Amino acid sequence: MMKILWMVALLLMPLVSMAETQNYDLNENKYLLGPGDVVRVTVYDHPDLDTEAQLTSEGDLSFPLIGSVNLQGKTFDSAAKQISDKLQKGGFILKPNVNVFILQYKSQRIAVVGEVNRPGRYMLDSPTDLVAAIAQAGGISVNGGDTVILVSQRKRKEFRLSELAAEGGELQLGIPVANGDVLYVPRAQQFYVYGEVNRPGNYRLERGMTVMQAISVAGGFNPRASHKNINVFRAGTAEGQEKVALSLTDAVHVNDTIYIEESLF
């Protein structure tokens, strides 16, 4: 099952270079400019130089007097310094005071797919972690599990939201996501309960759930139920499901079907 999920996520992953996946200076926690971003550049006391423009596919900005300036991978401060240095070295302004602001974030995107309420591609306008990205997509849907698969150029790893604990026991709620990452939330694992129970149907499988707990989730035995004739059918053979002998304290597996027979007395 996991191999299939990985294949889906890999097919969805954009083909981007390692440089393109780095959308934040992780040391300084600052946004790095990239192709498509729309910026505003101002020069103090020189309103005629104020410029609003979109960076080209190469990350270039056309600026008055100094021509093309490449801002790919620059923070706002370093971009302002680069423009200031060019103005000063060109002899245009003695001590230019330059500021760079972003008007539209367009270069950095992630995809959130699977069992979330609003699947799609989302722009990163600030340093974002895995949990915040899921929240941006409306959270996990009622059919979603608590597992998130993160696929990127940097790592391919599965995270369980209920157990986001790092080595050493420190909580890792701040796992960063970057440009080009794909977050995939698979459907929750399920089991089925039929026969003489109060609420037959399919239910979410919790980790370590026993047969007794599964029957309880389905509303428990109804008055006609046999408490002894409990059949569990499990996938695993070429023909499909096979009947397995389980006690009430045994663990339920993914896609198990529990059938409660009617009592003869």
PyRosetta script that sets phi, psi and omega in degrees:
from pyrosetta import init, pose_from_sequence

init()
pose = pose_from_sequence("MMKILWMVALLLMPLVSMAETQNYDLNENKYLLGPGDVVRVTVYDHPDLDTEAQLTSEGDLSFPLIGSVNLQGKTFDSAAKQISDKLQKGGFILKPNVNVFILQYKSQRIAVVGEVNRPGRYMLDSPTDLVAAIAQAGGISVNGGDTVILVSQRKRKEFRLSELAAEGGELQLGIPVANGDVLYVPRAQQFYVYGEVNRPGNYRLERGMTVMQAISVAGGFNPRASHKNINVFRAGTAEGQEKVALSLTDAVHVNDTIYIEESLF")
pose.set_psi(1, -44.6)
pose.set_omega(1, -178.8)
pose.set_phi(2, -62.6)
pose.set_psi(2, -35.8)
pose.set_omega(2, 179.5)
pose.set_phi(3, -61.5)
pose.set_psi(3, -39.3)
pose.set_omega(3, 178.5)
pose.set_phi(4, -64.4)
pose.set_psi(4, -42.4)
pose.set_omega(4, -180.0)
pose.set_phi(5, -62.8)
pose.set_psi(5, -40.6)
pose.set_omega(5, 179.3)
pose.set_phi(6, -64.6)
pose.set_psi(6, -39.4)
pose.set_omega(6, 179.9)
pose.set_phi(7, -62.9)
pose.set_psi(7, -40.9)
pose.set_omega(7, 177.8)
pose.set_phi(8, -61.9)
pose.set_psi(8, -46.7)
pose.set_omega(8, -178.2)
pose.set_phi(9, -64.7)
pose.set_psi(9, -39.4)
pose.set_omega(9, -178.9)
pose.set_phi(10, -66.9)
pose.set_psi(10, -35.9)
pose.set_omega(10, 177.7)
pose.set_phi(11, -66.2)
pose.set_psi(11, -30.2)
pose.set_omega(11, -179.1)
pose.set_phi(12, -82.3)
pose.set_psi(12, -16.4)
pose.set_omega(12, -172.9)
pose.set_phi(13, -73.9)
pose.set_psi(13, 125.9)
pose.set_omega(13, 177.7)
pose.set_phi(14, -63.9)
pose.set_psi(14, 148.2)
pose.set_omega(14, 176.6)
pose.set_phi(15, -86.0)
pose.set_psi(15, 96.7)
pose.set_omega(15, -177.5)
pose.set_phi(16, -125.6)
pose.set_psi(16, 155.6)
pose.set_omega(16, 179.3)
pose.set_phi(17, -80.9)
pose.set_psi(17, 165.2)
pose.set_omega(17, 178.8)
pose.set_phi(18, -59.7)
pose.set_psi(18, -36.6)
pose.set_omega(18, -179.7)
pose.set_phi(19, -63.6)
pose.set_psi(19, -36.8)
pose.set_omega(19, -176.9)
pose.set_phi(20, -73.9)
pose.set_psi(20, -21.4)
pose.set_omega(20, -179.2)
pose.set_phi(21, -80.0)
pose.set_psi(21, -13.7)
pose.set_omega(21, -175.9)
pose.set_phi(22, -90.9)
pose.set_psi(22, 90.9)
pose.set_omega(22, -175.2)
pose.set_phi(23, -99.9)
pose.set_psi(23, -2.9)
pose.set_omega(23, 177.1)
pose.set_phi(24, -136.8)
pose.set_psi(24, 145.0)
pose.set_omega(24, 168.9)
pose.set_phi(25, -78.0)
pose.set_psi(25, 101.1)
pose.set_omega(25, -173.0)
pose.set_phi(26, -66.1)
pose.set_psi(26, -21.1)
pose.set_omega(26, 178.5)
pose.set_phi(27, -76.4)
pose.set_psi(27, -37.6)
pose.set_omega(27, -177.5)
pose.set_phi(28, -104.2)
pose.set_psi(28, -6.9)
pose.set_omega(28, 179.5)
pose.set_phi(29, 59.8)
pose.set_psi(29, 41.3)
pose.set_omega(29, -177.6)
pose.set_phi(30, -119.9)
pose.set_psi(30, 146.7)
pose.set_omega(30, -179.7)
pose.set_phi(31, -70.5)
pose.set_psi(31, 141.1)
pose.set_omega(31, 177.4)
pose.set_phi(32, -110.9)
pose.set_psi(32, 130.0)
pose.set_omega(32, -177.9)
pose.set_phi(33, -67.1)
pose.set_psi(33, 152.1)
pose.set_omega(33, 179.6)
pose.set_phi(34, -153.2)
pose.set_psi(34, 175.5)
pose.set_omega(34, -179.0)
pose.set_phi(35, -54.2)
pose.set_psi(35, 135.2)
pose.set_omega(35, 177.8)
pose.set_phi(36, 94.5)
pose.set_psi(36, -21.4)
pose.set_omega(36, 178.1)
pose.set_phi(37, -62.8)
pose.set_psi(37, 141.8)
pose.set_omega(37, 177.0)
pose.set_phi(38, -103.7)
pose.set_psi(38, 124.2)
pose.set_omega(38, -175.0)
pose.set_phi(39, -123.1)
pose.set_psi(39, 159.8)
pose.set_omega(39, 172.4)
pose.set_phi(40, -122.9)
pose.set_psi(40, 128.0)
pose.set_omega(40, 179.6)
pose.set_phi(41, -116.0)
pose.set_psi(41, 127.8)
pose.set_omega(41, 178.0)
pose.set_phi(42, -122.6)
pose.set_psi(42, 147.1)
pose.set_omega(42, 176.2)
pose.set_phi(43, -122.3)
pose.set_psi(43, 119.0)
pose.set_omega(43, -175.3)
pose.set_phi(44, -56.4)
pose.set_psi(44, 131.2)
pose.set_omega(44, 177.4)
pose.set_phi(45, 69.6)
pose.set_psi(45, 12.8)
pose.set_omega(45, 176.5)
pose.set_phi(46, -136.9)
pose.set_psi(46, 68.5)
pose.set_omega(46, -176.6)
pose.set_phi(47, -61.1)
pose.set_psi(47, -22.1)
pose.set_omega(47, 179.4)
pose.set_phi(48, -68.1)
pose.set_psi(48, -15.7)
pose.set_omega(48, 179.8)
pose.set_phi(49, -96.3)
pose.set_psi(49, -6.3)
pose.set_omega(49, -179.8)
pose.set_phi(50, -57.6)
pose.set_psi(50, 132.0)
pose.set_omega(50, -173.4)
pose.set_phi(51, -136.4)
pose.set_psi(51, 134.5)
pose.set_omega(51, 170.8)
pose.set_phi(52, -120.6)
pose.set_psi(52, 124.1)
pose.set_omega(52, -176.7)
pose.set_phi(53, -158.8)
pose.set_psi(53, 161.8)
pose.set_omega(53, 176.5)
pose.set_phi(54, -99.7)
pose.set_psi(54, 134.5)
pose.set_omega(54, 178.6)
pose.set_phi(55, -66.7)
pose.set_psi(55, 142.1)
pose.set_omega(55, -179.5)
pose.set_phi(56, -71.2)
pose.set_psi(56, 178.0)
pose.set_omega(56, 178.9)
pose.set_phi(57, -63.1)
pose.set_psi(57, -16.9)
pose.set_omega(57, 176.8)
pose.set_phi(58, -98.1)
pose.set_psi(58, -1.2)
pose.set_omega(58, -179.3)
pose.set_phi(59, 85.0)
pose.set_psi(59, 18.8)
pose.set_omega(59, -177.5)
pose.set_phi(60, -90.8)
pose.set_psi(60, 149.3)
pose.set_omega(60, 174.8)
pose.set_phi(61, -125.3)
pose.set_psi(61, 129.8)
pose.set_omega(61, 176.3)
pose.set_phi(62, -89.3)
pose.set_psi(62, 118.7)
pose.set_omega(62, -175.3)
pose.set_phi(63, -123.6)
pose.set_psi(63, 141.4)
pose.set_omega(63, -179.0)
pose.set_phi(64, -55.5)
pose.set_psi(64, 143.9)
pose.set_omega(64, 175.5)
pose.set_phi(65, 77.2)
pose.set_psi(65, -41.1)
pose.set_omega(65, -173.9)
pose.set_phi(66, -107.0)
pose.set_psi(66, -4.9)
pose.set_omega(66, 176.4)
pose.set_phi(67, 77.4)
pose.set_psi(67, -141.0)
pose.set_omega(67, -174.2)
pose.set_phi(68, -80.8)
pose.set_psi(68, 133.9)
pose.set_omega(68, 177.8)
pose.set_phi(69, -127.8)
pose.set_psi(69, 127.8)
pose.set_omega(69, 179.7)
pose.set_phi(70, -88.6)
pose.set_psi(70, 118.6)
pose.set_omega(70, -177.7)
pose.set_phi(71, -110.9)
pose.set_psi(71, 11.3)
pose.set_omega(71, 178.8)
pose.set_phi(72, -58.2)
pose.set_psi(72, 125.3)
pose.set_omega(72, 176.8)
pose.set_phi(73, 77.1)
pose.set_psi(73, 10.8)
pose.set_omega(73, -179.1)
pose.set_phi(74, -95.3)
pose.set_psi(74, 145.6)
pose.set_omega(74, 169.0)
pose.set_phi(75, -78.1)
pose.set_psi(75, 169.6)
pose.set_omega(75, 179.4)
pose.set_phi(76, -60.4)
pose.set_psi(76, -41.8)
pose.set_omega(76, -178.8)
pose.set_phi(77, -66.5)
pose.set_psi(77, -43.8)
pose.set_omega(77, -178.6)
pose.set_phi(78, -70.0)
pose.set_psi(78, -31.7)
pose.set_omega(78, 176.0)
pose.set_phi(79, -66.0)
pose.set_psi(79, -42.5)
pose.set_omega(79, 178.8)
pose.set_phi(80, -63.9)
pose.set_psi(80, -39.3)
pose.set_omega(80, 179.9)
pose.set_phi(81, -67.1)
pose.set_psi(81, -39.3)
pose.set_omega(81, 179.8)
pose.set_phi(82, -62.8)
pose.set_psi(82, -43.7)
pose.set_omega(82, 178.4)
pose.set_phi(83, -66.8)
pose.set_psi(83, -42.3)
pose.set_omega(83, 178.8)
pose.set_phi(84, -60.0)
pose.set_psi(84, -44.4)
pose.set_omega(84, -179.8)
pose.set_phi(85, -61.7)
pose.set_psi(85, -40.8)
pose.set_omega(85, -179.1)
pose.set_phi(86, -67.6)
pose.set_psi(86, -38.8)
pose.set_omega(86, 178.0)
pose.set_phi(87, -64.9)
pose.set_psi(87, -40.1)
pose.set_omega(87, -179.2)
pose.set_phi(88, -72.0)
pose.set_psi(88, -45.4)
pose.set_omega(88, -179.5)
pose.set_phi(89, -66.2)
pose.set_psi(89, -29.1)
pose.set_omega(89, 178.4)
pose.set_phi(90, -78.9)
pose.set_psi(90, -5.2)
pose.set_omega(90, 178.3)
pose.set_phi(91, 77.6)
pose.set_psi(91, 18.1)
pose.set_omega(91, -177.4)
pose.set_phi(92, -85.0)
pose.set_psi(92, -40.3)
pose.set_omega(92, -179.8)
pose.set_phi(93, -137.6)
pose.set_psi(93, 135.9)
pose.set_omega(93, -174.8)
pose.set_phi(94, -66.8)
pose.set_psi(94, -55.8)
pose.set_omega(94, 179.5)
pose.set_phi(95, -133.0)
pose.set_psi(95, 78.8)
pose.set_omega(95, -176.5)
pose.set_phi(96, -68.8)
pose.set_psi(96, 137.8)
pose.set_omega(96, 175.0)
pose.set_phi(97, -108.9)
pose.set_psi(97, 100.1)
pose.set_omega(97, -172.9)
pose.set_phi(98, -107.3)
pose.set_psi(98, 140.4)
pose.set_omega(98, 174.4)
pose.set_phi(99, -129.3)
pose.set_psi(99, 139.9)
pose.set_omega(99, 177.9)
pose.set_phi(100, -119.8)
pose.set_psi(100, 126.4)
pose.set_omega(100, 178.3)
pose.set_phi(101, -122.0)
pose.set_psi(101, 150.5)
pose.set_omega(101, 175.9)
pose.set_phi(102, -100.9)
pose.set_psi(102, 134.2)
pose.set_omega(102, 179.9)
pose.set_phi(103, -100.4)
pose.set_psi(103, -35.8)
pose.set_omega(103, 178.8)
pose.set_phi(104, -142.2)
pose.set_psi(104, 127.6)
pose.set_omega(104, 175.9)
pose.set_phi(105, -86.8)
pose.set_psi(105, 115.2)
pose.set_omega(105, -178.4)
pose.set_phi(106, -132.5)
pose.set_psi(106, -12.4)
pose.set_omega(106, -173.7)
pose.set_phi(107, -87.9)
pose.set_psi(107, -21.6)
pose.set_omega(107, -172.7)
pose.set_phi(108, -113.6)
pose.set_psi(108, 117.5)
pose.set_omega(108, -177.6)
pose.set_phi(109, -138.5)
pose.set_psi(109, 152.6)
pose.set_omega(109, 172.0)
pose.set_phi(110, -129.2)
pose.set_psi(110, 162.0)
pose.set_omega(110, 175.2)
pose.set_phi(111, -114.5)
pose.set_psi(111, 133.6)
pose.set_omega(111, 175.5)
pose.set_phi(112, -121.0)
pose.set_psi(112, 114.7)
pose.set_omega(112, -172.4)
pose.set_phi(113, -130.8)
pose.set_psi(113, 172.7)
pose.set_omega(113, 179.8)
pose.set_phi(114, 93.3)
pose.set_psi(114, -143.8)
pose.set_omega(114, -173.5)
pose.set_phi(115, -85.7)
pose.set_psi(115, 67.5)
pose.set_omega(115, 171.1)
pose.set_phi(116, -123.0)
pose.set_psi(116, 162.7)
pose.set_omega(116, -174.2)
pose.set_phi(117, -74.2)
pose.set_psi(117, -28.2)
pose.set_omega(117, 179.0)
pose.set_phi(118, -134.8)
pose.set_psi(118, 73.6)
pose.set_omega(118, -179.9)
pose.set_phi(119, -64.5)
pose.set_psi(119, 148.1)
pose.set_omega(119, 178.8)
pose.set_phi(120, 159.4)
pose.set_psi(120, -169.0)
pose.set_omega(120, 177.9)
pose.set_phi(121, -100.7)
pose.set_psi(121, 136.6)
pose.set_omega(121, -176.2)
pose.set_phi(122, -127.6)
pose.set_psi(122, 141.9)
pose.set_omega(122, 177.9)
pose.set_phi(123, -83.1)
pose.set_psi(123, 144.2)
pose.set_omega(123, 176.5)
pose.set_phi(124, -98.3)
pose.set_psi(124, 112.7)
pose.set_omega(124, 179.9)
pose.set_phi(125, -106.6)
pose.set_psi(125, 3.7)
pose.set_omega(125, 177.9)
pose.set_phi(126, -166.3)
pose.set_psi(126, 165.5)
pose.set_omega(126, 176.9)
pose.set_phi(127, -55.6)
pose.set_psi(127, 126.5)
pose.set_omega(127, -173.1)
pose.set_phi(128, -127.2)
pose.set_psi(128, 138.0)
pose.set_omega(128, 176.7)
pose.set_phi(129, -104.4)
pose.set_psi(129, 175.5)
pose.set_omega(129, -174.2)
pose.set_phi(130, -59.2)
pose.set_psi(130, -45.1)
pose.set_omega(130, -178.1)
pose.set_phi(131, -65.9)
pose.set_psi(131, -41.6)
pose.set_omega(131, 179.6)
pose.set_phi(132, -65.7)
pose.set_psi(132, -35.6)
pose.set_omega(132, 178.9)
pose.set_phi(133, -65.4)
pose.set_psi(133, -40.9)
pose.set_omega(133, 177.2)
pose.set_phi(134, -64.6)
pose.set_psi(134, -40.6)
pose.set_omega(134, 178.9)
pose.set_phi(135, -63.7)
pose.set_psi(135, -37.7)
pose.set_omega(135, 179.4)
pose.set_phi(136, -62.0)
pose.set_psi(136, -30.4)
pose.set_omega(136, 179.2)
pose.set_phi(137, -88.9)
pose.set_psi(137, 17.0)
pose.set_omega(137, 175.4)
pose.set_phi(138, 88.1)
pose.set_psi(138, 6.9)
pose.set_omega(138, 179.8)
pose.set_phi(139, 81.9)
pose.set_psi(139, 171.4)
pose.set_omega(139, -180.0)
pose.set_phi(140, -74.4)
pose.set_psi(140, 135.4)
pose.set_omega(140, -178.3)
pose.set_phi(141, -73.9)
pose.set_psi(141, 173.1)
pose.set_omega(141, -178.2)
pose.set_phi(142, -63.8)
pose.set_psi(142, -22.9)
pose.set_omega(142, -179.7)
pose.set_phi(143, -91.6)
pose.set_psi(143, -4.5)
pose.set_omega(143, -175.5)
pose.set_phi(144, -83.8)
pose.set_psi(144, 151.8)
pose.set_omega(144, 174.5)
pose.set_phi(145, -87.5)
pose.set_psi(145, -169.5)
pose.set_omega(145, 179.2)
pose.set_phi(146, -105.3)
pose.set_psi(146, 20.2)
pose.set_omega(146, 178.7)
pose.set_phi(147, -107.5)
pose.set_psi(147, 137.0)
pose.set_omega(147, 176.1)
pose.set_phi(148, -124.4)
pose.set_psi(148, 130.3)
pose.set_omega(148, 177.1)
pose.set_phi(149, -102.0)
pose.set_psi(149, 121.0)
pose.set_omega(149, 178.8)
pose.set_phi(150, -103.5)
pose.set_psi(150, 123.2)
pose.set_omega(150, 178.6)
pose.set_phi(151, -121.3)
pose.set_psi(151, 125.0)
pose.set_omega(151, 179.4)
pose.set_phi(152, -154.1)
pose.set_psi(152, 175.8)
pose.set_omega(152, 175.0)
pose.set_phi(153, -69.6)
pose.set_psi(153, -22.0)
pose.set_omega(153, -175.0)
pose.set_phi(154, -87.7)
pose.set_psi(154, -34.8)
pose.set_omega(154, -175.7)
pose.set_phi(155, -159.7)
pose.set_psi(155, 156.8)
pose.set_omega(155, 171.4)
pose.set_phi(156, -130.7)
pose.set_psi(156, 108.2)
pose.set_omega(156, -172.6)
pose.set_phi(157, -149.6)
pose.set_psi(157, 152.9)
pose.set_omega(157, 176.8)
pose.set_phi(158, -105.3)
pose.set_psi(158, 135.8)
pose.set_omega(158, 179.1)
pose.set_phi(159, -121.8)
pose.set_psi(159, 139.9)
pose.set_omega(159, 174.4)
pose.set_phi(160, -105.9)
pose.set_psi(160, 113.9)
pose.set_omega(160, -172.5)
pose.set_phi(161, -58.4)
pose.set_psi(161, -29.5)
pose.set_omega(161, -179.2)
pose.set_phi(162, -78.9)
pose.set_psi(162, -8.7)
pose.set_omega(162, -176.8)
pose.set_phi(163, -134.9)
pose.set_psi(163, 41.1)
pose.set_omega(163, -178.7)
pose.set_phi(164, -75.3)
pose.set_psi(164, 74.8)
pose.set_omega(164, 178.9)
pose.set_phi(165, -121.0)
pose.set_psi(165, 131.3)
pose.set_omega(165, -178.2)
pose.set_phi(166, -86.8)
pose.set_psi(166, 173.3)
pose.set_omega(166, 175.0)
pose.set_phi(167, -62.2)
pose.set_psi(167, 135.9)
pose.set_omega(167, -176.9)
pose.set_phi(168, 96.3)
pose.set_psi(168, -5.8)
pose.set_omega(168, 174.4)
pose.set_phi(169, 87.9)
pose.set_psi(169, 2.1)
pose.set_omega(169, -179.7)
pose.set_phi(170, -84.1)
pose.set_psi(170, 136.5)
pose.set_omega(170, -179.4)
pose.set_phi(171, -64.0)
pose.set_psi(171, 137.5)
pose.set_omega(171, -179.7)
pose.set_phi(172, -115.5)
pose.set_psi(172, 65.4)
pose.set_omega(172, 177.4)
pose.set_phi(173, -82.6)
pose.set_psi(173, -6.4)
pose.set_omega(173, -176.0)
pose.set_phi(174, -110.8)
pose.set_psi(174, 37.4)
pose.set_omega(174, 176.4)
pose.set_phi(175, -64.7)
pose.set_psi(175, 115.7)
pose.set_omega(175, -172.8)
pose.set_phi(176, -74.9)
pose.set_psi(176, 147.1)
pose.set_omega(176, 170.3)
pose.set_phi(177, -113.8)
pose.set_psi(177, 152.8)
pose.set_omega(177, -175.0)
pose.set_phi(178, -135.9)
pose.set_psi(178, 171.6)
pose.set_omega(178, -178.7)
pose.set_phi(179, -52.2)
pose.set_psi(179, 131.5)
pose.set_omega(179, 178.3)
pose.set_phi(180, 91.5)
pose.set_psi(180, -9.1)
pose.set_omega(180, -179.5)
pose.set_phi(181, -68.2)
pose.set_psi(181, 149.8)
pose.set_omega(181, 173.4)
pose.set_phi(182, -121.2)
pose.set_psi(182, 126.9)
pose.set_omega(182, 174.2)
pose.set_phi(183, -107.6)
pose.set_psi(183, 123.8)
pose.set_omega(183, -179.1)
pose.set_phi(184, -120.1)
pose.set_psi(184, 123.7)
pose.set_omega(184, 177.9)
pose.set_phi(185, -106.3)
pose.set_psi(185, 108.3)
pose.set_omega(185, -179.8)
pose.set_phi(186, -74.6)
pose.set_psi(186, 163.4)
pose.set_omega(186, 176.7)
pose.set_phi(187, -65.0)
pose.set_psi(187, 145.9)
pose.set_omega(187, -179.6)
pose.set_phi(188, -62.2)
pose.set_psi(188, 144.9)
pose.set_omega(188, 174.6)
pose.set_phi(189, -69.2)
pose.set_psi(189, 142.4)
pose.set_omega(189, -172.8)
pose.set_phi(190, -129.7)
pose.set_psi(190, 164.7)
pose.set_omega(190, 169.5)
pose.set_phi(191, -139.8)
pose.set_psi(191, 170.2)
pose.set_omega(191, -174.0)
pose.set_phi(192, -130.0)
pose.set_psi(192, 140.2)
pose.set_omega(192, 176.8)
pose.set_phi(193, -129.0)
pose.set_psi(193, 124.3)
pose.set_omega(193, -179.6)
pose.set_phi(194, -132.9)
pose.set_psi(194, 172.6)
pose.set_omega(194, 179.3)
pose.set_phi(195, 93.6)
pose.set_psi(195, -141.5)
pose.set_omega(195, -171.1)
pose.set_phi(196, -87.2)
pose.set_psi(196, 67.1)
pose.set_omega(196, 171.9)
pose.set_phi(197, -126.2)
pose.set_psi(197, 164.0)
pose.set_omega(197, -175.1)
pose.set_phi(198, -74.7)
pose.set_psi(198, -28.9)
pose.set_omega(198, -179.4)
pose.set_phi(199, -135.6)
pose.set_psi(199, 74.6)
pose.set_omega(199, 179.4)
pose.set_phi(200, -64.1)
pose.set_psi(200, 149.3)
pose.set_omega(200, 178.6)
pose.set_phi(201, 155.3)
pose.set_psi(201, -165.8)
pose.set_omega(201, 178.5)
pose.set_phi(202, -104.7)
pose.set_psi(202, 144.8)
pose.set_omega(202, -174.6)
pose.set_phi(203, -138.8)
pose.set_psi(203, 158.3)
pose.set_omega(203, 177.3)
pose.set_phi(204, -69.1)
pose.set_psi(204, 133.9)
pose.set_omega(204, 178.5)
pose.set_phi(205, -89.6)
pose.set_psi(205, 117.4)
pose.set_omega(205, 175.3)
pose.set_phi(206, -89.4)
pose.set_psi(206, 154.0)
pose.set_omega(206, -178.0)
pose.set_phi(207, -64.3)
pose.set_psi(207, 132.8)
pose.set_omega(207, 177.8)
pose.set_phi(208, 76.1)
pose.set_psi(208, 10.8)
pose.set_omega(208, -177.4)
pose.set_phi(209, -65.9)
pose.set_psi(209, 137.5)
pose.set_omega(209, 178.8)
pose.set_phi(210, -98.3)
pose.set_psi(210, 169.2)
pose.set_omega(210, 177.6)
pose.set_phi(211, -59.8)
pose.set_psi(211, -41.8)
pose.set_omega(211, 178.8)
pose.set_phi(212, -60.8)
pose.set_psi(212, -43.2)
pose.set_omega(212, 178.8)
pose.set_phi(213, -66.4)
pose.set_psi(213, -37.6)
pose.set_omega(213, 179.6)
pose.set_phi(214, -63.8)
pose.set_psi(214, -41.8)
pose.set_omega(214, 178.2)
pose.set_phi(215, -65.9)
pose.set_psi(215, -37.1)
pose.set_omega(215, 178.6)
pose.set_phi(216, -63.4)
pose.set_psi(216, -41.6)
pose.set_omega(216, 178.5)
pose.set_phi(217, -60.8)
pose.set_psi(217, -33.5)
pose.set_omega(217, 179.8)
pose.set_phi(218, -84.4)
pose.set_psi(218, 16.1)
pose.set_omega(218, 174.9)
pose.set_phi(219, 93.1)
pose.set_psi(219, 0.7)
pose.set_omega(219, 178.9)
pose.set_phi(220, 80.0)
pose.set_psi(220, 175.6)
pose.set_omega(220, 179.3)
pose.set_phi(221, -65.1)
pose.set_psi(221, 140.2)
pose.set_omega(221, 171.2)
pose.set_phi(222, -89.0)
pose.set_psi(222, 173.7)
pose.set_omega(222, -174.4)
pose.set_phi(223, -59.9)
pose.set_psi(223, -21.1)
pose.set_omega(223, -177.4)
pose.set_phi(224, -91.8)
pose.set_psi(224, -3.7)
pose.set_omega(224, -170.9)
pose.set_phi(225, -74.3)
pose.set_psi(225, 145.5)
pose.set_omega(225, 170.3)
pose.set_phi(226, -91.5)
pose.set_psi(226, 125.2)
pose.set_omega(226, -179.0)
pose.set_phi(227, -81.3)
pose.set_psi(227, -6.3)
pose.set_omega(227, -178.7)
pose.set_phi(228, -104.4)
pose.set_psi(228, -36.3)
pose.set_omega(228, -176.1)
pose.set_phi(229, -88.8)
pose.set_psi(229, 79.2)
pose.set_omega(229, 178.8)
pose.set_phi(230, -110.6)
pose.set_psi(230, 117.3)
pose.set_omega(230, -178.6)
pose.set_phi(231, -106.4)
pose.set_psi(231, 134.5)
pose.set_omega(231, 177.1)
pose.set_phi(232, -121.5)
pose.set_psi(232, 124.8)
pose.set_omega(232, 179.7)
pose.set_phi(233, -111.2)
pose.set_psi(233, 131.3)
pose.set_omega(233, -173.5)
pose.set_phi(234, -127.8)
pose.set_psi(234, 136.2)
pose.set_omega(234, 176.3)
pose.set_phi(235, -69.6)
pose.set_psi(235, 148.9)
pose.set_omega(235, 178.4)
pose.set_phi(236, 155.6)
pose.set_psi(236, -4.6)
pose.set_omega(236, 178.2)
pose.set_phi(237, -114.7)
pose.set_psi(237, 164.5)
pose.set_omega(237, 179.8)
pose.set_phi(238, -64.1)
pose.set_psi(238, -29.9)
pose.set_omega(238, -179.8)
pose.set_phi(239, -80.6)
pose.set_psi(239, -12.5)
pose.set_omega(239, -179.3)
pose.set_phi(240, 126.7)
pose.set_psi(240, -118.0)
pose.set_omega(240, -178.2)
pose.set_phi(241, -93.3)
pose.set_psi(241, 152.0)
pose.set_omega(241, 174.5)
pose.set_phi(242, -127.4)
pose.set_psi(242, 150.5)
pose.set_omega(242, 179.8)
pose.set_phi(243, -81.5)
pose.set_psi(243, 130.3)
pose.set_omega(243, 179.4)
pose.set_phi(244, -121.3)
pose.set_psi(244, 148.4)
pose.set_omega(244, -179.3)
pose.set_phi(245, -91.8)
pose.set_psi(245, 114.3)
pose.set_omega(245, -179.6)
pose.set_phi(246, -128.7)
pose.set_psi(246, 149.1)
pose.set_omega(246, 172.1)
pose.set_phi(247, -94.6)
pose.set_psi(247, 172.1)
pose.set_omega(247, -178.4)
pose.set_phi(248, -64.3)
pose.set_psi(248, -20.6)
pose.set_omega(248, -178.4)
pose.set_phi(249, -97.1)
pose.set_psi(249, -0.3)
pose.set_omega(249, 178.6)
pose.set_phi(250, -77.7)
pose.set_psi(250, 156.4)
pose.set_omega(250, -177.2)
pose.set_phi(251, -78.4)
pose.set_psi(251, 144.8)
pose.set_omega(251, 174.9)
pose.set_phi(252, -89.3)
pose.set_psi(252, 140.2)
pose.set_omega(252, 177.9)
pose.set_phi(253, -104.0)
pose.set_psi(253, 167.8)
pose.set_omega(253, 179.0)
pose.set_phi(254, -59.2)
pose.set_psi(254, 132.8)
pose.set_omega(254, 176.6)
pose.set_phi(255, 68.4)
pose.set_psi(255, 14.6)
pose.set_omega(255, 172.7)
pose.set_phi(256, -63.1)
pose.set_psi(256, 144.2)
pose.set_omega(256, 173.5)
pose.set_phi(257, -114.7)
pose.set_psi(257, 119.2)
pose.set_omega(257, 179.9)
pose.set_phi(258, -103.0)
pose.set_psi(258, 123.1)
pose.set_omega(258, -178.5)
pose.set_phi(259, -119.9)
pose.set_psi(259, 122.3)
pose.set_omega(259, -179.2)
pose.set_phi(260, -100.3)
pose.set_psi(260, 117.8)
pose.set_omega(260, -179.5)
pose.set_phi(261, -78.8)
pose.set_psi(261, 163.8)
pose.set_omega(261, 177.7)
pose.set_phi(262, -82.6)
pose.set_psi(262, 141.0)
pose.set_omega(262, 179.0)
pose.set_phi(263, -70.7)
pose.set_psi(263, 141.1)
pose.set_omega(263, 179.5)
pose.set_phi(264, -81.7)
pose.set_psi(264, -11.4)
pose.set_omega(264, -177.2)
pose.set_phi(265, -124.7)
pose.dump_pdb("model.pdb")
